[in-house]
Amino acid sequence: MTLDLSFSMPVIWAGSYLAGSIPAGVVFSRLLRGVDVRRQGSGNIGSANVFRVAGPGPAAATLAFDCVKGFVPVFIAQSLGLPLWALLVTGVFAVIGHNWSIFLRGRGGKGIATSVGVLAGIAPMVTLIALAVWIVVILGSRYASLASLLMMASVPVMLALLGYTDPYLIFGASLVVLAIYRHRTNIGRLWSGTELKITAGAVGRGG
């Protein structure tokens, strides 16, 4: 039986958005530490803020889950033989789900770990290089936001250098745009010198 792609693509995109919407940071910080990560530290639901307010265990669980929820929809789309453009759209929907979660009434995180999961399924070598950029920047600055932004900025550059075609470059650029938009307040704090470092204490800290 031939798969009806015209039917399967919207279903996969909706599933990708829903998977991306699962707020792992909220779930793991509550289950493992009994805290609401949205009310402490930077207020973000991503692994960096979970690390600040709930510790390394919940942060590791959040990071892993956020990556997986980006990778799985892309893997399913590849397995079903979706065309390239539909595959890339699937990945973007996962990131959008994380950033604007239906389970959090349109609120969400910054989409970085989910983007990494998506990239791992689409361009593994680029993902490894991007992660190396993140490690270098986070070790040098301790600013998770700066490391995340520079990591994402490296993606379209590496896609171009490694000879990926235009759809991939557009995809990479879209991830950068989403990252910049979601980090717009972090960029302001980085500029003013008030951004929280990843090791900063959380209780009573704003932002």
N, CA and C atoms as an extended XYZ file, in Angstrom:
621
Properties=species:S:1:pos:R:3:atomname:S:1:resname:S:1:resid:I:1 pbc="F F F"
N         0.850       -1.193        0.000 N   MET     1
C         0.000        0.000        0.000 CA  MET     1
C         0.890        1.249        0.000 C   MET     1
N         0.606        2.185       -0.864 N   THR     2
C         1.394        3.394       -0.996 CA  THR     2
C         0.972        4.415        0.058 C   THR     2
N         1.949        5.013        0.712 N   LEU     3
C         1.662        6.011        1.732 CA  LEU     3
C         1.157        7.288        1.080 C   LEU     3
N         0.052        7.808        1.564 N   ASP     4
C        -0.508        9.068        1.073 CA  ASP     4
C         0.210       10.216        1.776 C   ASP     4
N         1.218       10.775        1.106 N   LEU     5
C         2.021       11.822        1.724 CA  LEU     5
C         1.218       13.088        1.974 C   LEU     5
N         0.237       13.365        1.113 N   SER     6
C        -0.568       14.571        1.290 CA  SER     6
C        -1.343       14.531        2.601 C   SER     6
N        -1.660       13.316        3.057 N   PHE     7
C        -2.340       13.153        4.350 CA  PHE     7
C        -1.338       13.047        5.490 C   PHE     7
N        -0.253       12.334        5.259 N   SER     8
C         0.680       12.054        6.347 CA  SER     8
C         1.471       13.284        6.771 C   SER     8
N         1.780       14.189        5.839 N   MET     9
C         2.607       15.347        6.199 CA  MET     9
C         1.956       16.228        7.260 C   MET     9
N         0.697       16.647        7.111 N   PRO    10
C         0.087       17.449        8.190 CA  PRO    10
C         0.021       16.708        9.517 C   PRO    10
N        -0.227       15.399        9.459 N   VAL    11
C        -0.281       14.602       10.691 CA  VAL    11
C         1.085       14.592       11.368 C   VAL    11
N         2.127       14.390       10.587 N   ILE    12
C         3.480       14.361       11.137 CA  ILE    12
C         3.864       15.728       11.684 C   ILE    12
N         3.507       16.793       10.975 N   TRP    13
C         3.822       18.138       11.455 CA  TRP    13
C         3.102       18.440       12.763 C   TRP    13
N         1.825       18.037       12.849 N   ALA    14
C         1.083       18.238       14.095 CA  ALA    14
C         1.702       17.426       15.235 C   ALA    14
N         2.092       16.175       14.933 N   GLY    15
C         2.737       15.343       15.933 CA  GLY    15
C         4.074       15.914       16.367 C   GLY    15
N         4.805       16.491       15.416 N   SER    16
C         6.092       17.099       15.729 CA  SER    16
C         5.911       18.296       16.654 C   SER    16
N         4.910       19.114       16.358 N   TYR    17
C         4.627       20.268       17.219 CA  TYR    17
C         4.252       19.802       18.629 C   TYR    17
N         3.387       18.792       18.726 N   LEU    18
C         2.966       18.300       20.040 CA  LEU    18
C         4.132       17.703       20.811 C   LEU    18
N         4.980       16.946       20.115 N   ALA    19
C         6.166       16.387       20.780 CA  ALA    19
C         7.065       17.498       21.288 C   ALA    19
N         7.285       18.504       20.452 N   GLY    20
C         8.114       19.630       20.863 CA  GLY    20
C         7.520       20.401       22.028 C   GLY    20
N         6.180       20.374       22.144 N   SER    21
C         5.497       21.137       23.184 CA  SER    21
C         5.644       20.546       24.581 C   SER    21
N         6.040       19.281       24.686 N   ILE    22
C         6.167       18.653       26.009 CA  ILE    22
C         7.216       19.405       26.837 C   ILE    22
N         6.826       20.043       27.939 N   PRO    23
C         7.755       20.887       28.702 CA  PRO    23
C         8.590       20.072       29.693 C   PRO    23
N         9.610       19.436       29.178 N   ALA    24
C        10.415       18.529       30.005 CA  ALA    24
C        11.004       19.222       31.221 C   ALA    24
N        11.445       20.467       31.059 N   GLY    25
C        12.042       21.174       32.187 CA  GLY    25
C        11.082       21.367       33.331 C   GLY    25
N         9.834       21.687       33.018 N   VAL    26
C         8.809       21.848       34.044 CA  VAL    26
C         8.528       20.510       34.723 C   VAL    26
N         8.406       19.473       33.911 N   VAL    27
C         8.068       18.148       34.437 CA  VAL    27
C         9.168       17.614       35.347 C   VAL    27
N        10.410       17.622       34.872 N   PHE    28
C        11.496       17.015       35.649 CA  PHE    28
C        11.850       17.835       36.888 C   PHE    28
N        11.780       19.156       36.811 N   SER    29
C        12.100       19.952       37.997 CA  SER    29
C        11.052       19.753       39.087 C   SER    29
N         9.797       19.559       38.670 N   ARG    30
C         8.754       19.304       39.666 CA  ARG    30
C         8.857       17.895       40.237 C   ARG    30
N         9.024       16.907       39.354 N   LEU    31
C         9.061       15.520       39.809 CA  LEU    31
C        10.268       15.227       40.686 C   LEU    31
N        11.416       15.747       40.298 N   LEU    32
C        12.661       15.377       40.975 CA  LEU    32
C        13.064       16.326       42.101 C   LEU    32
N        12.611       17.592       42.032 N   ARG    33
C        13.013       18.551       43.070 CA  ARG    33
C        11.844       19.311       43.679 C   ARG    33
N        10.655       19.168       43.135 N   GLY    34
C         9.501       19.850       43.696 CA  GLY    34
C         9.510       21.349       43.515 C   GLY    34
N        10.161       21.834       42.450 N   VAL    35
C        10.215       23.272       42.197 CA  VAL    35
C         9.628       23.572       40.825 C   VAL    35
N         9.157       24.801       40.674 N   ASP    36
C         8.662       25.267       39.377 CA  ASP    36
C         9.751       26.106       38.738 C   ASP    36
N        10.385       25.565       37.732 N   VAL    37
C        11.525       26.219       37.107 CA  VAL    37
C        11.142       27.554       36.479 C   VAL    37
N         9.863       27.738       36.187 N   ARG    38
C         9.406       28.988       35.572 CA  ARG    38
C         9.409       30.153       36.553 C   ARG    38
N         9.496       29.869       37.845 N   ARG    39
C         9.417       30.908       38.869 CA  ARG    39
C        10.763       31.208       39.519 C   ARG    39
N        11.829       30.597       39.024 N   GLN    40
C        13.145       30.811       39.615 CA  GLN    40
C        14.196       31.004       38.524 C   GLN    40
N        15.324       31.541       38.923 N   GLY    41
C        16.404       31.769       37.973 CA  GLY    41
C        15.974       32.701       36.866 C   GLY    41
N        16.217       32.304       35.638 N   SER    42
C        15.820       33.111       34.488 CA  SER    42
C        14.354       32.914       34.137 C   SER    42
N        13.722       31.882       34.715 N   GLY    43
C        12.345       31.575       34.391 CA  GLY    43
C        12.180       30.712       33.154 C   GLY    43
N        13.280       30.398       32.498 N   ASN    44
C        13.221       29.589       31.286 CA  ASN    44
C        13.060       28.108       31.650 C   ASN    44
N        12.442       27.338       30.744 N   ILE    45
C        12.192       25.923       31.023 CA  ILE    45
C        13.291       25.016       30.482 C   ILE    45
N        14.343       25.589       29.927 N   GLY    46
C        15.411       24.788       29.350 CA  GLY    46
C        16.384       24.254       30.383 C   GLY    46
N        17.302       23.419       29.908 N   SER    47
C        18.196       22.704       30.812 CA  SER    47
C        19.146       23.615       31.579 C   SER    47
N        19.531       24.752       30.993 N   ALA    48
C        20.452       25.649       31.700 CA  ALA    48
C        19.809       26.191       32.966 C   ALA    48
N        18.557       26.634       32.863 N   ASN    49
C        17.894       27.153       34.050 CA  ASN    49
C        17.497       26.031       35.002 C   ASN    49
N        17.153       24.871       34.465 N   VAL    50
C        16.876       23.725       35.326 CA  VAL    50
C        18.124       23.380       36.141 C   VAL    50
N        19.284       23.475       35.514 N   PHE    51
C        20.541       23.230       36.227 CA  PHE    51
C        20.707       24.208       37.389 C   PHE    51
N        20.368       25.486       37.139 N   ARG    52
C        20.510       26.486       38.187 CA  ARG    52
C        19.599       26.197       39.376 C   ARG    52
N        18.344       25.881       39.097 N   VAL    53
C        17.362       25.829       40.175 CA  VAL    53
C        17.101       24.430       40.722 C   VAL    53
N        17.419       23.402       39.929 N   ALA    54
C        17.087       22.035       40.362 CA  ALA    54
C        18.285       21.101       40.386 C   ALA    54
N        19.399       21.503       39.807 N   GLY    55
C        20.590       20.680       39.880 CA  GLY    55
C        20.864       19.869       38.630 C   GLY    55
N        21.990       19.151       38.617 N   PRO    56
C        22.437       18.465       37.405 CA  PRO    56
C        21.554       17.301       36.959 C   PRO    56
N        20.947       16.583       37.895 N   GLY    57
C        20.109       15.441       37.508 CA  GLY    57
C        18.910       15.847       36.672 C   GLY    57
N        18.050       16.732       37.192 N   PRO    58
C        16.926       17.203       36.388 CA  PRO    58
C        17.368       17.903       35.107 C   PRO    58
N        18.500       18.605       35.171 N   ALA    59
C        18.994       19.293       33.975 CA  ALA    59
C        19.391       18.298       32.890 C   ALA    59
N        20.067       17.219       33.292 N   ALA    60
C        20.475       16.201       32.320 CA  ALA    60
C        19.256       15.522       31.710 C   ALA    60
N        18.254       15.231       32.551 N   ALA    61
C        17.033       14.608       32.041 CA  ALA    61
C        16.316       15.540       31.072 C   ALA    61
N        16.272       16.821       31.399 N   THR    62
C        15.637       17.811       30.531 CA  THR    62
C        16.364       17.921       29.204 C   THR    62
N        17.681       18.006       29.269 N   LEU    63
C        18.478       18.128       28.052 CA  LEU    63
C        18.265       16.929       27.138 C   LEU    63
N        18.317       15.731       27.712 N   ALA    64
C        18.148       14.522       26.911 CA  ALA    64
C        16.763       14.469       26.270 C   ALA    64
N        15.738       14.765       27.067 N   PHE    65
C        14.367       14.688       26.547 CA  PHE    65
C        14.136       15.740       25.467 C   PHE    65
N        14.635       16.958       25.689 N   ASP    66
C        14.445       18.018       24.700 CA  ASP    66
C        15.143       17.694       23.378 C   ASP    66
N        16.289       17.034       23.455 N   CYS    67
C        16.969       16.603       22.225 CA  CYS    67
C        16.182       15.499       21.518 C   CYS    67
N        15.717       14.533       22.301 N   VAL    68
C        14.992       13.398       21.733 CA  VAL    68
C        13.709       13.849       21.043 C   VAL    68
N        13.001       14.808       21.645 N   LYS    69
C        11.735       15.241       21.050 CA  LYS    69
C        11.951       16.029       19.762 C   LYS    69
N        13.178       16.447       19.492 N   GLY    70
C        13.501       17.012       18.191 CA  GLY    70
C        13.925       15.950       17.201 C   GLY    70
N        14.632       14.942       17.692 N   PHE    71
C        15.161       13.898       16.814 CA  PHE    71
C        14.070       12.948       16.321 C   PHE    71
N        13.177       12.524       17.214 N   VAL    72
C        12.200       11.483       16.872 CA  VAL    72
C        11.275       11.878       15.728 C   VAL    72
N        10.675       13.071       15.725 N   PRO    73
C         9.811       13.412       14.590 CA  PRO    73
C        10.545       13.408       13.257 C   PRO    73
N        11.797       13.870       13.270 N   VAL    74
C        12.589       13.869       12.042 CA  VAL    74
C        12.884       12.443       11.598 C   VAL    74
N        13.211       11.588       12.556 N   PHE    75
C        13.475       10.178       12.238 CA  PHE    75
C        12.244        9.519       11.630 C   PHE    75
N        11.085        9.785       12.204 N   ILE    76
C         9.845        9.218       11.671 CA  ILE    76
C         9.577        9.737       10.269 C   ILE    76
N         9.772       11.035       10.074 N   ALA    77
C         9.555       11.621        8.750 CA  ALA    77
C        10.489       11.009        7.712 C   ALA    77
N        11.748       10.782        8.099 N   GLN    78
C        12.700       10.133        7.193 CA  GLN    78
C        12.267        8.706        6.892 C   GLN    78
N        11.823        7.995        7.905 N   SER    79
C        11.417        6.603        7.728 CA  SER    79
C        10.217        6.472        6.792 C   SER    79
N         9.352        7.477        6.792 N   LEU    80
C         8.172        7.457        5.939 CA  LEU    80
C         8.456        7.967        4.529 C   LEU    80
N         9.676        8.420        4.307 N   GLY    81
C        10.068        8.859        2.976 CA  GLY    81
C         9.543       10.216        2.574 C   GLY    81
N         9.337       11.105        3.537 N   LEU    82
C         8.889       12.446        3.197 CA  LEU    82
C         9.945       13.164        2.362 C   LEU    82
N         9.525       14.015        1.442 N   PRO    83
C        10.496       14.786        0.662 CA  PRO    83
C        11.300       15.712        1.571 C   PRO    83
N        12.430       16.175        1.068 N   LEU    84
C        13.355       16.952        1.888 CA  LEU    84
C        12.683       18.162        2.521 C   LEU    84
N        11.951       18.929        1.725 N   TRP    85
C        11.353       20.149        2.267 CA  TRP    85
C        10.384       19.821        3.407 C   TRP    85
N         9.633       18.728        3.275 N   ALA    86
C         8.687       18.329        4.320 CA  ALA    86
C         9.428       17.842        5.558 C   ALA    86
N        10.553       17.180        5.356 N   LEU    87
C        11.387       16.725        6.466 CA  LEU    87
C        11.904       17.921        7.265 C   LEU    87
N        12.378       18.931        6.562 N   LEU    88
C        12.908       20.116        7.228 CA  LEU    88
C        11.807       20.874        7.961 C   LEU    88
N        10.636       20.953        7.355 N   VAL    89
C         9.496       21.591        8.026 CA  VAL    89
C         9.123       20.832        9.289 C   VAL    89
N         9.213       19.505        9.236 N   THR    90
C         8.950       18.689       10.425 CA  THR    90
C         9.854       19.105       11.581 C   THR    90
N        11.136       19.299       11.278 N   GLY    91
C        12.072       19.720       12.310 CA  GLY    91
C        11.746       21.085       12.873 C   GLY    91
N        11.374       22.009       12.009 N   VAL    92
C        11.029       23.353       12.471 CA  VAL    92
C         9.808       23.319       13.386 C   VAL    92
N         8.829       22.480       13.071 N   PHE    93
C         7.636       22.380       13.912 CA  PHE    93
C         7.984       21.888       15.313 C   PHE    93
N         8.954       20.996       15.438 N   ALA    94
C         9.357       20.534       16.769 CA  ALA    94
C         9.923       21.686       17.593 C   ALA    94
N        10.732       22.514       16.961 N   VAL    95
C        11.320       23.662       17.661 CA  VAL    95
C        10.240       24.673       18.023 C   VAL    95
N         9.320       24.927       17.107 N   ILE    96
C         8.214       25.843       17.386 CA  ILE    96
C         7.380       25.332       18.565 C   ILE    96
N         7.162       24.018       18.604 N   GLY    97
C         6.417       23.446       19.720 CA  GLY    97
C         7.088       23.713       21.053 C   GLY    97
N         8.404       23.570       21.093 N   HIS    98
C         9.130       23.845       22.340 CA  HIS    98
C         9.037       25.322       22.710 C   HIS    98
N         9.174       26.181       21.718 N   ASN    99
C         9.190       27.621       21.978 CA  ASN    99
C         7.824       28.179       22.363 C   ASN    99
N         6.783       27.615       21.765 N   TRP   100
C         5.412       28.076       22.026 CA  TRP   100
C         4.541       26.853       22.297 C   TRP   100
N         4.682       26.317       23.492 N   SER   101
C         4.048       25.046       23.844 CA  SER   101
C         2.552       25.192       24.064 C   SER   101
N         1.800       24.304       23.453 N   ILE   102
C         0.353       24.287       23.687 CA  ILE   102
C         0.045       23.917       25.126 C   ILE   102
N         0.932       23.170       25.764 N   PHE   103
C         0.714       22.744       27.141 CA  PHE   103
C         1.017       23.856       28.144 C   PHE   103
N         1.706       24.907       27.688 N   LEU   104
C         2.023       26.050       28.550 CA  LEU   104
C         1.324       27.310       28.063 C   LEU   104
N         0.235       27.111       27.322 N   ARG   105
C        -0.578       28.218       26.811 CA  ARG   105
C         0.233       29.188       25.962 C   ARG   105
N         1.058       28.621       25.112 N   GLY   106
C         1.815       29.437       24.173 CA  GLY   106
C         3.153       29.917       24.674 C   GLY   106
N         3.480       29.605       25.900 N   ARG   107
C         4.806       29.953       26.418 CA  ARG   107
C         5.738       28.767       26.208 C   ARG   107
N         7.029       28.964       26.424 N   GLY   108
C         7.957       27.862       26.220 CA  GLY   108
C         9.392       28.274       26.448 C   GLY   108
N        10.293       27.507       25.849 N   GLY   109
C        11.714       27.738       26.059 CA  GLY   109
C        12.370       28.425       24.873 C   GLY   109
N        13.659       28.186       24.733 N   LYS   110
C        14.437       28.843       23.692 CA  LYS   110
C        14.679       27.948       22.477 C   LYS   110
N        14.422       26.654       22.618 N   GLY   111
C        14.470       25.747       21.478 CA  GLY   111
C        15.844       25.230       21.090 C   GLY   111
N        16.849       25.447       21.906 N   ILE   112
C        18.208       25.086       21.504 CA  ILE   112
C        18.423       23.572       21.530 C   ILE   112
N        18.101       22.916       22.639 N   ALA   113
C        18.303       21.466       22.708 CA  ALA   113
C        17.439       20.742       21.689 C   ALA   113
N        16.213       21.222       21.498 N   THR   114
C        15.348       20.619       20.492 CA  THR   114
C        15.923       20.816       19.098 C   THR   114
N        16.499       21.979       18.835 N   SER   115
C        17.167       22.218       17.551 CA  SER   115
C        18.327       21.256       17.350 C   SER   115
N        19.074       21.004       18.415 N   VAL   116
C        20.193       20.064       18.332 CA  VAL   116
C        19.680       18.668       17.985 C   VAL   116
N        18.576       18.252       18.605 N   GLY   117
C        18.004       16.951       18.276 CA  GLY   117
C        17.565       16.868       16.828 C   GLY   117
N        16.939       17.924       16.341 N   VAL   118
C        16.530       17.970       14.934 CA  VAL   118
C        17.748       17.878       14.026 C   VAL   118
N        18.761       18.668       14.326 N   LEU   119
C        19.972       18.672       13.506 CA  LEU   119
C        20.667       17.314       13.512 C   LEU   119
N        20.630       16.634       14.647 N   ALA   120
C        21.267       15.321       14.740 CA  ALA   120
C        20.649       14.345       13.756 C   ALA   120
N        19.360       14.502       13.492 N   GLY   121
C        18.696       13.622       12.548 CA  GLY   121
C        18.880       14.034       11.101 C   GLY   121
N        19.255       15.286       10.872 N   ILE   122
C        19.331       15.820        9.509 CA  ILE   122
C        20.776       15.987        9.039 C   ILE   122
N        21.631       16.496        9.911 N   ALA   123
C        23.016       16.777        9.527 CA  ALA   123
C        23.934       16.461       10.707 C   ALA   123
N        24.247       15.181       10.941 N   PRO   124
C        25.004       14.784       12.138 CA  PRO   124
C        26.366       15.469       12.281 C   PRO   124
N        27.118       15.591       11.184 N   MET   125
C        28.438       16.203       11.283 CA  MET   125
C        28.342       17.671       11.683 C   MET   125
N        27.390       18.372       11.111 N   VAL   126
C        27.181       19.772       11.480 CA  VAL   126
C        26.812       19.871       12.955 C   VAL   126
N        26.023       18.931       13.438 N   THR   127
C        25.630       18.908       14.849 CA  THR   127
C        26.850       18.778       15.750 C   THR   127
N        27.764       17.898       15.407 N   LEU   128
C        28.969       17.707       16.215 CA  LEU   128
C        29.820       18.977       16.256 C   LEU   128
N        29.949       19.635       15.123 N   ILE   129
C        30.737       20.874       15.069 CA  ILE   129
C        30.057       21.961       15.895 C   ILE   129
N        28.730       22.060       15.764 N   ALA   130
C        27.979       23.060       16.527 CA  ALA   130
C        28.126       22.820       18.027 C   ALA   130
N        28.078       21.567       18.451 N   LEU   131
C        28.249       21.251       19.865 CA  LEU   131
C        29.648       21.615       20.347 C   LEU   131
N        30.640       21.436       19.490 N   ALA   132
C        32.003       21.836       19.851 CA  ALA   132
C        32.082       23.343       20.075 C   ALA   132
N        31.386       24.104       19.235 N   VAL   133
C        31.329       25.559       19.415 CA  VAL   133
C        30.692       25.885       20.763 C   VAL   133
N        29.592       25.204       21.086 N   TRP   134
C        28.917       25.453       22.358 CA  TRP   134
C        29.843       25.177       23.534 C   TRP   134
N        30.554       24.069       23.484 N   ILE   135
C        31.442       23.696       24.589 CA  ILE   135
C        32.536       24.740       24.784 C   ILE   135
N        33.147       25.172       23.692 N   VAL   136
C        34.225       26.165       23.785 CA  VAL   136
C        33.711       27.466       24.395 C   VAL   136
N        32.557       27.924       23.945 N   VAL   137
C        32.025       29.199       24.421 CA  VAL   137
C        31.562       29.087       25.869 C   VAL   137
N        30.897       27.995       26.232 N   ILE   138
C        30.395       27.873       27.604 CA  ILE   138
C        31.554       27.747       28.590 C   ILE   138
N        32.619       27.065       28.206 N   LEU   139
C        33.784       26.954       29.088 CA  LEU   139
C        34.480       28.297       29.245 C   LEU   139
N        34.467       29.081       28.178 N   GLY   140
C        35.158       30.364       28.221 CA  GLY   140
C        34.362       31.471       28.874 C   GLY   140
N        33.035       31.427       28.758 N   SER   141
C        32.217       32.545       29.228 CA  SER   141
C        31.272       32.218       30.369 C   SER   141
N        30.836       30.963       30.466 N   ARG   142
C        29.815       30.510       31.420 CA  ARG   142
C        28.432       31.086       31.112 C   ARG   142
N        28.277       31.679       29.940 N   TYR   143
C        26.962       32.181       29.536 CA  TYR   143
C        26.304       31.181       28.596 C   TYR   143
N        25.253       30.505       29.089 N   ALA   144
C        24.568       29.520       28.252 CA  ALA   144
C        23.918       30.179       27.041 C   ALA   144
N        23.397       31.376       27.235 N   SER   145
C        22.734       32.068       26.125 CA  SER   145
C        23.721       32.405       25.013 C   SER   145
N        24.882       32.919       25.377 N   LEU   146
C        25.894       33.255       24.379 CA  LEU   146
C        26.369       32.002       23.650 C   LEU   146
N        26.619       30.943       24.403 N   ALA   147
C        27.053       29.685       23.796 CA  ALA   147
C        26.005       29.151       22.834 C   ALA   147
N        24.746       29.245       23.234 N   SER   148
C        23.662       28.738       22.389 CA  SER   148
C        23.535       29.550       21.110 C   SER   148
N        23.619       30.865       21.218 N   LEU   149
C        23.494       31.731       20.041 CA  LEU   149
C        24.636       31.507       19.054 C   LEU   149
N        25.858       31.411       19.566 N   LEU   150
C        26.997       31.198       18.671 CA  LEU   150
C        26.962       29.801       18.066 C   LEU   150
N        26.504       28.830       18.833 N   MET   151
C        26.349       27.480       18.289 CA  MET   151
C        25.371       27.489       17.125 C   MET   151
N        24.207       28.112       17.321 N   MET   152
C        23.209       28.136       16.258 CA  MET   152
C        23.694       28.945       15.059 C   MET   152
N        24.437       30.014       15.312 N   ALA   153
C        24.968       30.815       14.206 CA  ALA   153
C        25.944       30.018       13.349 C   ALA   153
N        26.600       29.034       13.969 N   SER   154
C        27.564       28.222       13.220 CA  SER   154
C        26.887       27.231       12.282 C   SER   154
N        25.609       26.951       12.515 N   VAL   155
C        24.924       25.897       11.752 CA  VAL   155
C        24.825       26.213       10.268 C   VAL   155
N        24.222       27.356        9.858 N   PRO   156
C        24.157       27.620        8.416 CA  PRO   156
C        25.531       27.783        7.783 C   PRO   156
N        26.484       28.291        8.547 N   VAL   157
C        27.846       28.433        8.026 CA  VAL   157
C        28.430       27.068        7.698 C   VAL   157
N        28.297       26.122        8.637 N   MET   158
C        28.852       24.789        8.405 CA  MET   158
C        28.068       24.030        7.333 C   MET   158
N        26.756       24.240        7.274 N   LEU   159
C        25.976       23.615        6.206 CA  LEU   159
C        26.489       24.074        4.840 C   LEU   159
N        26.792       25.365        4.730 N   ALA   160
C        27.306       25.893        3.468 CA  ALA   160
C        28.698       25.349        3.167 C   ALA   160
N        29.568       25.329        4.165 N   LEU   161
C        30.944       24.869        3.950 CA  LEU   161
C        31.000       23.384        3.599 C   LEU   161
N        30.056       22.610        4.113 N   LEU   162
C        30.050       21.178        3.841 CA  LEU   162
C        29.236       20.816        2.595 C   LEU   162
N        28.774       21.825        1.885 N   GLY   163
C        28.151       21.586        0.590 CA  GLY   163
C        26.697       21.199        0.596 C   GLY   163
N        25.988       21.491        1.684 N   TYR   164
C        24.556       21.207        1.706 CA  TYR   164
C        23.820       22.155        0.766 C   TYR   164
N        22.698       21.706        0.252 N   THR   165
C        21.948       22.462       -0.747 CA  THR   165
C        21.123       23.579       -0.095 C   THR   165
N        20.540       24.424       -0.943 N   ASP   166
C        19.816       25.604       -0.472 CA  ASP   166
C        18.711       25.305        0.541 C   ASP   166
N        17.902       24.251        0.374 N   PRO   167
C        16.880       23.998        1.398 CA  PRO   167
C        17.466       23.833        2.799 C   PRO   167
N        18.609       23.188        2.895 N   TYR   168
C        19.263       23.038        4.193 CA  TYR   168
C        19.717       24.388        4.735 C   TYR   168
N        20.230       25.235        3.846 N   LEU   169
C        20.703       26.553        4.287 CA  LEU   169
C        19.546       27.403        4.789 C   LEU   169
N        18.411       27.333        4.089 N   ILE   170
C        17.225       28.058        4.543 CA  ILE   170
C        16.767       27.520        5.896 C   ILE   170
N        16.803       26.206        6.028 N   PHE   171
C        16.446       25.565        7.292 CA  PHE   171
C        17.362       26.038        8.409 C   PHE   171
N        18.678       26.014        8.168 N   GLY   172
C        19.633       26.455        9.177 CA  GLY   172
C        19.420       27.909        9.558 C   GLY   172
N        19.153       28.748        8.564 N   ALA   173
C        18.913       30.165        8.836 CA  ALA   173
C        17.644       30.351        9.664 C   ALA   173
N        16.628       29.525        9.404 N   SER   174
C        15.382       29.639       10.175 CA  SER   174
C        15.615       29.296       11.642 C   SER   174
N        16.473       28.323       11.899 N   LEU   175
C        16.796       27.986       13.290 CA  LEU   175
C        17.521       29.138       13.976 C   LEU   175
N        18.385       29.811       13.238 N   VAL   176
C        19.094       30.965       13.801 CA  VAL   176
C        18.112       32.090       14.129 C   VAL   176
N        17.185       32.355       13.211 N   VAL   177
C        16.188       33.408       13.441 CA  VAL   177
C        15.357       33.103       14.679 C   VAL   177
N        14.910       31.850       14.809 N   LEU   178
C        14.135       31.454       15.984 CA  LEU   178
C        14.952       31.618       17.263 C   LEU   178
N        16.232       31.226       17.205 N   ALA   179
C        17.092       31.329       18.388 CA  ALA   179
C        17.298       32.783       18.798 C   ALA   179
N        17.546       33.653       17.825 N   ILE   180
C        17.751       35.069       18.132 CA  ILE   180
C        16.486       35.675       18.720 C   ILE   180
N        15.351       35.358       18.122 N   TYR   181
C        14.087       35.920       18.623 CA  TYR   181
C        13.824       35.477       20.054 C   TYR   181
N        14.027       34.204       20.333 N   ARG   182
C        13.750       33.700       21.671 CA  ARG   182
C        14.794       34.168       22.693 C   ARG   182
N        15.959       34.572       22.217 N   HIS   183
C        17.014       35.052       23.115 CA  HIS   183
C        17.110       36.578       23.130 C   HIS   183
N        16.097       37.255       22.632 N   ARG   184
C        16.218       38.703       22.486 CA  ARG   184
C        16.430       39.402       23.836 C   ARG   184
N        15.775       38.922       24.896 N   THR   185
C        16.008       39.535       26.200 CA  THR   185
C        17.388       39.163       26.745 C   THR   185
N        17.838       37.951       26.453 N   ASN   186
C        19.189       37.546       26.866 CA  ASN   186
C        20.235       38.407       26.185 C   ASN   186
N        20.008       38.715       24.913 N   ILE   187
C        20.955       39.562       24.181 CA  ILE   187
C        21.056       40.928       24.846 C   ILE   187
N        19.909       41.465       25.261 N   GLY   188
C        19.922       42.744       25.968 CA  GLY   188
C        20.688       42.664       27.275 C   GLY   188
N        20.500       41.573       28.008 N   ARG   189
C        21.209       41.422       29.280 CA  ARG   189
C        22.697       41.175       29.062 C   ARG   189
N        23.043       40.443       28.013 N   LEU   190
C        24.463       40.264       27.698 CA  LEU   190
C        25.114       41.612       27.396 C   LEU   190
N        24.408       42.428       26.665 N   TRP   191
C        24.928       43.744       26.286 CA  TRP   191
C        25.114       44.636       27.520 C   TRP   191
N        24.168       44.527       28.473 N   SER   192
C        24.233       45.377       29.665 CA  SER   192
C        25.053       44.763       30.793 C   SER   192
N        25.486       43.510       30.615 N   GLY   193
C        26.302       42.845       31.627 CA  GLY   193
C        25.517       42.285       32.792 C   GLY   193
N        24.207       42.075       32.608 N   THR   194
C        23.374       41.567       33.696 CA  THR   194
C        22.880       40.140       33.463 C   THR   194
N        23.371       39.491       32.426 N   GLU   195
C        22.923       38.135       32.125 CA  GLU   195
C        23.402       37.158       33.191 C   GLU   195
N        22.538       36.187       33.548 N   LEU   196
C        22.919       35.156       34.500 CA  LEU   196
C        23.891       34.173       33.854 C   LEU   196
N        24.930       33.795       34.580 N   LYS   197
C        25.791       32.728       34.135 CA  LYS   197
C        25.173       31.391       34.526 C   LYS   197
N        25.617       30.332       33.884 N   ILE   198
C        24.997       29.025       34.107 CA  ILE   198
C        25.197       28.546       35.534 C   ILE   198
N        26.228       29.045       36.207 N   THR   199
C        26.502       28.622       37.581 CA  THR   199
C        25.889       29.562       38.613 C   THR   199
N        25.149       30.566       38.149 N   ALA   200
C        24.604       31.555       39.085 CA  ALA   200
C        23.517       30.930       39.961 C   ALA   200
N        23.414       31.415       41.186 N   GLY   201
C        22.339       30.969       42.056 CA  GLY   201
C        20.995       31.434       41.530 C   GLY   201
N        19.943       30.712       41.917 N   ALA   202
C        18.652       30.972       41.290 CA  ALA   202
C        17.666       31.712       42.169 C   ALA   202
N        17.572       31.339       43.426 N   VAL   203
C        16.482       31.822       44.244 CA  VAL   203
C        16.560       33.349       44.370 C   VAL   203
N        15.462       33.983       44.017 N   GLY   204
C        15.400       35.425       44.138 CA  GLY   204
C        15.994       36.161       42.963 C   GLY   204
N        16.493       35.438       41.963 N   ARG   205
C        17.110       36.093       40.820 CA  ARG   205
C        16.067       36.261       39.736 C   ARG   205
N        16.063       37.383       39.106 N   GLY   206
C        15.055       37.683       38.096 CA  GLY   206
C        15.500       37.330       36.712 C   GLY   206
N        14.624       37.655       35.727 N   GLY   207
C        14.993       37.529       34.323 CA  GLY   207
C        14.477       36.365       33.632 C   GLY   207
